[in-house]
């Protein structure tokens, strides 16, 4: 019996979406995602022209372990601080702290370089300087504080907030890829391609749908709206800064945009959550 799927045509409806989710999870996490049935080139660098359309769903999935740890730690009465710290630890382990690494590199480069060439050189250095260390401390402190406060106000809703923030912030981090040319022709920011307008539109639409689901689950509507506005606004602000500092985007800039978007999203949601 011949195999009529040799051309890698998806063998069931919706397989392309699952392929893209798997590609996002392999790229953005350390999770051992196996090849899916008939998936073409499962371990190749994903084409970001189309793959990020499902980035919000991938963000949701990669944050699931952290959300589960948050709920379990809260039910064990470990307190909001410890529960939130454990959740962020799991999130960093799942992603390999790649976004935190980008934030530290951007802070060191933008803070310590006098020219765009020098800034890019500093960003390539694997060592963390004072600016990078400070940025990491502030990032973890702000996310931990916001998540712990949300958890203290509502345990179940804090887990929903963590999931939504993971989805929205990673989608917002597409901003530099869309708006800027790569600062290094051979860098990570150039190797994956550039999201097309339809790709970005689909990702934004999924974020809105997820926001509505989170609202239905109990998050305040104003908080959801603030998250959906402030997260991309923060990423856009850092994108503008990257244009000024290095004339383009890099993988580190994309990671840093995710971090500032996550912080802004959590703070926006916190501001609208009743005490």
N, C-alpha and C positions, 0 to 999 in steps of 0.2 A: 504493500500500500504506500503510495507516494505521499510525501509531506508537502502539502500545498501552502505551508507557512514559511517556506525558505526565504521569502523576501522580507521577513520580519514584520509583516502586517499584523497589527494587534489582533489576537484571536478572540477577543470579546469586547463589546462596547464599553467605552470608558477606560480601556487599558492605557491609552496615551496619558490620561490624567494621573493614573497610578504610577506610570513610568516617570513622569515629571516630579511627583511627590518623592519617589524613591531617590531620584537624582538630587533633589534638594537636600534630603536627609543625609545622603552620603557626603555631599559637599560641605554642609554646615554643621555636621555632628561627627562624633566618633562612634556612632552606633553601627554595628555590623549588619548592614542591610544587604541581604542576599539578592542575587539577580532574580527578577520576576520572570514568569513564563514568557518566552519569546521576546524578552526585552533586548533591543539592539544596543550593543556597546554599553553595558551597564556600568562599567567603571571608567568610562571616558569622561573628560571634563565636560560638564553640561553646557549646552548652548543657552546663554541667558537671554537670547532674543525672544524665546518663548517659555522656557522652563519656569521663570519666576511667576507666571500666572497663578500657580498654586502655592506660592511661598507662604501665604497666610495659613494654609492648611498644614504645611510642613512645620511652621513655627508652632502651631497648636500641638502637633504631635510630639515635637521634641521637648515641649514644656510639660507634657503629661507626667513623666516621672517626678519632676520637681513639685507639681501640684499635688500628686499623691502623697509625697513625703510631707508636704506642708499640712495636709489634712490629718495624716496619721500622727504627726508630731503634736498638732493642736489637740487631737483627741486624747493623746497621752498626757496632756496638761504640762507640756514642756515650756509653755509660755510663748508669747508672740515673737520675742527676740530670737530665741533658740530655734523655733520652728521656721521662721523666715530665713535665718542664717543657713539652716540645713537645706532648705529649698533652693537657695541661691547657690549653695555648694554643689548640689546635684545638677543644677542647670549649667554651671561652669564645667563640670565633669563631662556632661553629655556633649557640650559644644567644643570641648577642648580649650575653653577660655579664648577662642579665636577673636571674639569681638572685644574682649577686655585687652587683649594684646594689641589690637588695632588702636584702641583708645590711648593706650600708653605710648605707642610709637608716635601717634599724631601729636600728643601733648609735648613729647620731647622734641619732635621735629619743629613744630610751629613755635614752641617756646624758646628753643635753643639755637635755631639757625638764623643767620642774617641774610642769606640769599636762598632762592628756591632750590639751587643745586645742593647747598649745604643742608637744607631741611630734608630733602629726599635722602641724602647720605645718612643723616641721623636716624631717619625712620627705618632705614635698612639695618641699622645696628641692633643686634639682639639684646643688648644690655639696656636696662631701664634706668633712666636718670631721675632727677628730682621732680621734674614736671610730670613725667609718666607715673612715678610713684604716687604723687599727690592726686593725679587724675583718677587712679585706681581706687585710692582710699575714699575720695569723694563719691565716685560712682557706686561703690559697694555700700557706703554709708547712706547715701540718698535712697537707693533702691531698698536696702534693708529697713531703713526707717519708715519709708512709705508703706512697704508691704506689712511690716509689723503693726503699724497703726491701723491699716485696713483689717488685718487679722483680729486685732483687738476689738474692732467695731463689729465684724461679722466673719466668723471662721469660714463658712462655706463660700461666701462671696469673694473672699480674698483669693481662693483658689481659682475662681472664675476670672478674677482680675489678672492673675498671673498668666493664665492661658491667653486671654485676650491681648495682653500687653506683648507677649511673645510673638503673636501673629502680626499685630499692627506695627511694632517696632522694626521687625525684619522687612516688612513691606516698605516702610518709610525709608529704610536704608538703601532702597533702589535709587533714591534721588540723585546721588552723585553719578551713578552709572548712566542715568538718563540725561542729565544736564551738563556733564563735563566730559571732555576727552581724557583718555588715560594720560597721566603725567609721565609714566614710564611705558614706552611702547612694548617692552617685553615683560611687564609686571603682571601680577595676578589680576589687577583691575582691567587689563587689556585682554587677557587670555580667554575670558569667558563670554565676550561679546557684549552687546548693548540691548537692553530690553526695548521692544517696540512699543509704540503707543497702545495698541490693543492689549498687549501683555500687561502693561501697567494698569489699564482700565479694568481688566478682569481681576487683578490682584486687589485694586481699590474696592471693587464691588464686593468681593468676598469679605474684605475687612468690614464693610458696612453691614453685610448680612450677619457676620459673627457678632458685631456690636449690637445688633437688634436681638440676637439670641441671648447675649449676655444681659441685655436690659430685661428681656422676658424672664431670665433666671433670677433677677433681683437687683442687678446693678442700677444705680440711679441714671436716668436718661441723660441728664446734664453731664454727669461724669463720663459717660460713654462718648458723648459729643465732644467734650473737652479732650479726651484721649485721642479721638480721631482727628482732631484739629491740631493739637499741640505736638503730637509725635511727629507728623510730617513737617510741621513748622520748624521744630528743632533740627531735624535732619536737613532741611533746606538752609537754615542758618549756617550750619557747619559746612554745607556744600559751598555756599557763597564764600566762606572763610577759606576753604581749600582752594578755590579759584584765585583768591588774592595771594595766598601763601605759596602755592606750588604750581599754579596754572592748570590744574587738572585733578583727577581722582586716582587713587590707588586702592588696593585691597584694605590697607589700614584705614583709609578715610571711610570706606564703606562700613567697616567694623565699628569705627568711632561713631558714625551716624546712628547705627543700631543702638549703641549705648545711650547717647543723648536722647534719642527718641523714646527709649524705654523709661528713662528717668522722667522726661516731660509727660509721658502718658500716665505714669503712675501718680505723679503729683496732681495732674489735672483730675484724675478720677478721685483721688483722696480729697481734693478741695470741695468736691460736690457730694461726698458721702456723709450722711448724717452721723453725728457723734452718738 
